[in-house]
């Protein structure tokens, strides 16, 4: 994927230097720059959701938390650079001829192949296929791990918390994730788009909660159930606080009326349905687990 992206970007830069094609304006002419950026920023959180699989799987490997943090940060940096590289390549290839590609099934690939020929299309297929496969791998890993952890804590069916085979993999959780993935595409692109839009809100809440926990640990050095306190750290405290503020800003872009990135009616309905289902599930499970100590549940989840 990286090699394909580098070749595509290099070819587009050479094409731009040689031909000097006219580029489209950086912002829509009929929309304020701040509003245009806010629309993209509002839905940006879902683009980075797959990276949570790194800390989720860190416990299954025997390297230090510091290395896991390094993998997470470098993964985010690499993904950001790839996003920017493909945006640059597509912008150069399309130029100001957006209308010419409106009828294409895959406009970026059509534009790039027009400049690079069949080789450009092949490189696009390689790059996108690798990106999709790595994304699917991360999704299966993260989703199955979450279900496995919830199953082990009896927050969902305990069968999802079972490990099978010599490799000790959560097979039942993986099979369930696979079954859901096989069914959902049949709902169509419109339905899936609403789910993605709705998920931006859920992901942002998760970001806020994570940053809040990090802020509390950095401020006090411990949280309930933490076996060994650590020294408070002012830098991490302010860094985590900035994450909380940014998360609130993301939510404001999604929910404040008049915001450029405000959610539409359909995603809001999907979000409400999801919240109701979550609350109902929690109400049922909380009655079942009322006699279980919180420390025991935390140990099962974090073990």
C-alpha positions, 0 to 999 in steps of 0.5 A, a space after each residue: 500500500 505504501 509503495 503504491 501511494 508513494 508511486 501515485 503521489 510522485 507521478 502526480 507531482 511530476 505531472 503537475 510540475 510538467 503540465 501545470 494543470 489548473 487546480 480547484 479552489 481550496 474551499 467551495 466558492 459558495 461556502 465559508 472556509 470555516 464552515 467547510 472545514 467544520 463539516 470535515 472535522 465533525 466526521 473525522 473521528 470515525 476515520 481513526 477508530 481502527 487504531 483502538 485495536 492496538 491498545 486492546 491487543 497490547 495485553 495479548 503480547 509481551 512488549 511494554 506499554 511504551 512500545 504499544 503507545 509508539 505503535 499507536 502514535 506512528 500508526 496514526 501519523 502514517 494513516 494521516 500522511 496516507 490520507 493527505 497524500 491521496 487527497 493531494 494526488 486526487 486534487 492534481 488529477 481531477 483539477 477543475 474538471 469535477 463534472 467530467 467524473 460525476 458519472 464514474 463509479 470510482 472518480 479518483 481512480 478514473 482521474 488518476 488512470 487518465 493521467 497515469 494510464 492503466 498502471 495508475 488504475 492498477 496502483 489504485 486497486 492495490 492501494 485501496 485493497 490493502 487499505 480495506 484489508 488492513 481496515 477489516 483486519 483491525 475492525 475484526 480484531 477490535 470488535 471481537 476483542 470488545 465482545 470477548 471482554 464483555 462476554 468474560 465479564 458476563 455483560 453479554 453472553 458468556 459464550 462470547 468470552 470463550 477462547 478456542 483452539 491452540 491459538 486461544 482465539 475468541 472464535 465465537 466473537 469473531 464468528 458473530 462479527 463476521 455474521 453481522 458484516 455479511 448481513 449489513 451490506 445488503 441494507 444498502 449504501 444509504 443505510 450504512 452511511 447513516 450508521 457511519 454518521 451516527 457512529 461519529 457521535 459514539 466514537 467521540 463520546 469514547 474519545 472524551 471518556 478515554 481522555 477524561 480517564 487519562 486526565 484523572 490518572 495524570 492529575 491524581 496518580 490513581 483511579 479506583 481499582 488501580 493496583 499501583 499509583 503513579 506520580 501525577 504529571 502536569 503535562 499529561 494532565 493538560 494534554 488529556 484535558 485538551 483531548 476532552 475539550 476537543 471531544 466536546 467540540 466534535 460533539 458540538 459540531 454534530 449536535 448544535 443546530 446550524 452547525 455545518 456538520 450537524 447530524 441529519 434526521 436519519 442518523 439522529 434516529 439511528 443514534 436514539 435507537 442505539 442508545 435505547 438498546 444500550 440502556 435496555 441491555 444495561 438495565 437487564 444486565 445490571 440486575 443480573 450483576 447486582 451482587 457482583 463486586 465492581 472490582 471483580 467485573 473490572 478485573 475480568 474486563 482489564 485482565 
